[in-house]
């Protein structure tokens, strides 16, 4: 760290040992190298953890333009996707699971945007939120599999198709999805036809899917009011809570949805990295 005082967001030596092989190395043809790859990553993590604008990076970290340039280049080259995939597989193996999941949970989160320009913005009539919507897929432990950021006005059905469409070849063992009632109806048939997966809708407690409308109404009235911990769905709700612990992700501050997706993947990777290389073994 070039002798500077460490920030809480900095990587430890053990974490960098795990992450270093996944970050593009410095070209052997580089004539002048001012900053190490570790310091570049530390700069990106500082923005993610603190929520500060790029231009407000501390002066003892690499220049903000340099850090942002690497973040953008690695985003476009798919480096953050590779990091997420590798760390997720290692974390699943550490938990005694197959590195490829056979089941997953899907849901969405509407989030307000800050005063930045950019496409893919809209109004979520249900949540009364102007901004964007994060459509996420996680495994049964809550580890992020994939995320798609759209306008908040996109329905869960439309966003779910955008999220799931490209994933057939990426998760060969996946067979089952859990989701709320927004992922029922025509999406069940679409997923089965295009991906070969089954979708199971998790209803609120006391309202089974095979109950009549009158029965569901009576059962809902008799059930406890307030928050209910729903089977399987709580897993992805916890994952969204993990994401919003990073101040950069409490709102959507990015001009491009691709940058929002990259930061979400980076936050999930950073969490798993801290478990793979804990400060106190």
ABEGO torsion letter per residue (X at the ends): XGGBBBBAABBBAAAAAAAAAABBBBBAABABBABBAAAAAAAAAAAAAAGBBAAABBAABBBAAAAAAAAAAAAAAGAAAAAAAAAAAAAAAAAGBBABBABBBBBBBBBBBBBBBEBGBBBBAAAGBBEBBBBBBBBAAGBBABBBBBBAABBAAAAAAAAAAAAAAABAABABBBBBAAABEAAAAAAAAAAGBBBBBBBBBGBBAABBAAAAAAAAAABBBEBBBBBGAAAAAAAAAAAAABAAAABBABABAAAAAAAAAAAAAAAAAAAABBABX
